[in-house]
Amino acid sequence: MNKRKESKKLDSLARNDGIILEDEKIAVFRDNSGELHIYSAVCTHLGCIVSWNPLEKSFDCPCHGSRFSAPSGKVINGPAISPIKSQD
């Protein structure tokens, strides 16, 4: 994805919403104050790419069920034990 498309996607990201930029393997969450939280989209368990869960406002791994907090990147549910890495 080119930088212009990426920037446009992030500019249009609503508050309290998230997105996965799959080409870059980046997970992004915009909090209620408008601040962007940017993480690696690679699950710390076994390296699968997480997906955005709009109902729970979390980044979830489809491989083994790990869940990560969107505002902090911390583990909500294992088997992962380490948070996803901040890219801020």
C-alpha positions, 0 to 999 in steps of 0.5 A: 500500500502506498503512503497516501492510501495509508494516510487516508485510511488513518485520517478517516479512522473514527474515534474508538475504532481500529484498523489493520494495515495488512501490508505493513503488519500494523494495528492502529487504534484511535482513542476517544480523545483522537490519539492514535495508538500504533502496534505491530499486528503480529501476535506475540504468541506464534506470529499470526496477524491479529484482526480488529474486533469492533464489538470488544474494541480489541485486536484478536488473533485468529490462530489461537485466540489471544486478545490484546487491548486496543488502547494499551496493546496488553494481553487480555486473553492468552495464550500470548503472555507478552503485549503486542509491540508499540510502534508509536 
